[in-house]
Amino acid sequence: MNTNFISKEEKIKILIDIINSSEFQNAQKFQELLRYLVDASISGKIIKESTIAIEFFQKDKSFDPSIDSTVRTSISTLRKKLEHYYLT
């Protein structure tokens, strides 16, 4: 699915559907992370691991992804949750 062809309104509708699903119902952290990523997509913002670390996870500017895997681990888990959502 090419997200360049999905309108802002459709992205928001999909986000709401996902957040209200049983897969995400009790996963506040992942709801917020997904919302953050969708908002960034809507605004056209390019997001790097360090940006997510600083803006979303409130890490300081000295964040080093080679030492701290918080972002990679969280994004990986989010992907798995999304995969499960779409498979079921």
C-alpha positions in Angstrom: 0.0 0.0 0.0 1.5 3.3 -1.1 0.7 5.8 1.7 1.3 8.8 -0.6 -2.2 8.1 -2.0 -4.0 7.9 1.3 -5.6 11.2 2.3 -5.1 12.7 5.7 -8.7 11.8 6.6 -8.2 8.2 5.6 -5.0 7.9 7.6 -6.8 9.2 10.7 -9.7 6.8 10.1 -7.3 3.9 9.8 -5.5 5.0 13.0 -8.7 5.2 14.9 -9.8 1.7 13.7 -6.4 0.3 14.8 -6.3 2.0 18.1 -9.9 0.8 18.9 -9.0 -2.8 18.0 -8.6 -5.5 20.5 -4.9 -5.8 19.6 -4.3 -2.2 20.8 -7.0 -1.9 23.3 -4.7 -2.3 26.3 -1.5 -1.1 24.7 -1.5 2.6 25.5 2.2 3.0 24.8 1.8 1.6 21.3 -1.4 3.6 20.6 0.6 6.7 21.4 3.6 5.6 19.3 1.4 4.8 16.3 -0.4 8.2 16.7 3.0 10.0 16.8 4.1 8.2 13.6 0.8 8.9 11.8 0.9 12.5 12.8 4.5 12.7 11.4 3.4 11.1 8.2 0.5 13.5 7.8 2.8 16.5 8.4 5.3 15.1 5.9 8.0 14.9 8.5 10.9 12.6 7.9 11.5 10.7 11.1 14.8 9.1 12.1 15.5 6.8 15.1 17.1 9.7 17.0 14.1 11.9 16.4 11.7 9.3 17.8 14.0 8.8 20.7 14.1 12.5 21.6 10.6 13.6 20.7 8.6 10.5 21.7 10.7 8.7 24.3 12.0 11.9 25.8 15.7 10.8 25.6 18.3 13.6 25.7 20.2 14.8 22.7 23.1 12.5 23.5 20.9 9.4 22.6 23.1 6.7 21.1 21.1 4.0 19.2 24.1 1.7 19.4 23.8 1.7 23.2 20.1 2.1 23.7 17.7 -0.1 21.7 14.5 1.4 23.0 13.3 2.8 19.7 14.2 -0.3 17.6 12.6 -2.6 20.2 9.4 -0.6 20.4 9.1 -0.2 16.6 9.6 -3.9 16.2 6.9 -4.7 18.7 4.6 -2.2 17.0 5.2 -3.8 13.6 4.3 -7.2 15.1 1.1 -5.8 16.6 0.2 -4.2 13.3 0.9 -7.4 11.5 -1.3 -9.3 13.9 -4.0 -6.7 13.5 -4.1 -7.0 9.7 -3.9 -10.8 9.7 -6.9 -11.1 12.1 
